[in-house]
């Protein structure tokens, strides 16, 4: 009997893929990559207004960026915060949505749905030469910090805070996190 596989992909991003490993089909859902691309497009389409606001009143410009992040995050059932951790980064317009984000998935979660060691192993596998450690281990909570000399990712059961630029490896790891540590299977419509 023939097997028919139907694959649905996003027309915009083509982010959902089916892989075939020895006849076993696995599905990679790239929620993080799709969210980041969506955010980048929204920020870019509002860039003229943001730049004007930043010149006139920096607080209003930042408020507009925060508003756009909230709007995009809402589509994914995530509270999305665009961060500017160092002075001057807000003027680096070409980097908007490409680094320093916080994704809050569920404030109530204190534990990961998977073993914390699996997160650490996957971080080393995907990101390569990095450090990993348990973090925020108090009041029956758990967390993982993944870092190098120049950046870090704080992974908590309720949120992930990415303090680096999203290169291919970081995006791949965050896509894995969204599907496995946060059990996000597809974009909310």
N, C-alpha and C positions, 0 to 999 in steps of 0.2 A: 504494500500500500504506500503510495507516495506521500511525503510529508510536505505540507505547505507552511512556510514561515512568512508572516507579514511583519514588516518592519515599519514603524512610524518614526519619522524624524522631524525635527523642527525645520521648517523651510528656511528660517533665518540663519540658524547656527549649525544645522546638521550634526547635533551633539549626541544623539542617541545612536549607538552602534550595536551590531550583533557580531560577535567574534566566534569563530569555530575552532575549537581545540580538540583534535582527535574525535571529531563527530559530536562533541558536546558544545552546545550553543550557550554562550554567556552574554549577558547584556551589561554594557557599561552606560550608566546614566550619569551624565556630567552636569549635575545641578550647579555646582560652584562655577564652572566655566560658563554656563549659560547665564547665571545671575550676574557675573562680572561683566560679560559682554553686554547684557541688557543695561547695566549701570553705566558702563562706558559710553554707550550710545546716547543714553538720556543726558548724561553730563555734557557730552559733546554738543548735542542739539541745543542745550541751554547755556553754552559757554559764553556767548556774547553778553547775555544778561548777567551771568555770574561775574564776569570781568568788570562790567560796569558797576555792579553792586559793590564788589570788593574795593574798587577805587573810591566810590562815594562813601561807603560805610562797610568796613570789613566784617562787622558782626552780621549785617544783613546778607552779605555774600555768603558767609559761612552758613547762615540759617537756610539759605536757598539750597546749598549743597546737602545739608542735613535733610531737608524736605524731599529732595530728589531721591536720596538714599532710602528714606522711609517708604516712599511711593514704590520704588523698585522692590524693596524687601517684602512689602505687603503681598505682591504677586506670588511670592514663594513661601508665604507664611513665616517669614523671618523678620526680625528687627535688624535692619542693616544700618550700620553707623560708619560713615566715611571719616577717618581720623587724619589729623595733621599733627603728628607728635613733636615735630621740631619746627622752630620758627623758620619762616621762608618757604616751607613746603607747599603752602596754599597757593603760591605764585607759580608753581611748576604745573601749568595747566595740562601739558601733554601726559602727565602721570595720573590724572584723575581716574579713579576706579581701577588702577593698576597696582596699588600697594596700600598697606595700612587700613585694613577693614576689620570691623567686628561684626560677627553674625550671631545674634542671640536667637536660639531656636526655641527654648522652653525654660523659663526662669525656675520652674519647680524641680527640674531634674537634678539629682545629686549623684547619680551613678550612671556609668555608661552601660548600654545594653550588651556590650561585648567586653571581654577581658582587656584591661588596660595594657597588659603586656603585648597584645596583638597590635594595638595602636603604635606602641614603641617600635615593634619589629617592622611594621609597614613603613613607618617614618624612615628608618634606616635603609630599608630596601629601596624606597623610591627616591629619597633625598640624598643618599650617599653618606659622605663624611660629615656627620652632624653629631651633636650630643642630645641625649634624651634623659629626662629625669621625671620622677613623680613630682607633682606640684599641687599646691592648695589642698593638702591632705589634712583637713580638720573638720570637726562637726559632722562626721560621717559623710564627708564629701570626698571626691577624688578628682584628679586632673593630671595632665601630662604637659611638660614643657619640652619643645623641640627647638634647638637653637644652634647657632654657630657663633663665631666671633662678631659677626656684623648684623645678625637678625635673630628673631625668635617667633615662634608660634605657640600661643597658650591655648591648650585644648581642655575645656571643661565640659562636664556632661550637658550643661545648658547652653554653652556658647563656644565659639572659637574666635581668637583674636590673632590676626596675621599681621605681624610687624615687619614686613619685607615686601619687595616687588614680586609680583606673581609671574615667575618664569614657568617654563613647561613642567618642571618637576614639582614646584610648589602647587601649581594648579592641579596636577594629577593627584597629588597627595590630598589636597582639599576636596577634590571630587570623591575620592575614596572615603574620606571622613564623612562627608555629607550622606553618602549612601549607607555606610556601615556603623559609624559612631552616632549618627543622628537619625538614621533610618528614614531618610528622605528619598522617596522612590520616584517622584515626578513633580513637576511644577504644579502648584495649585492654580486652578483656573477660576 
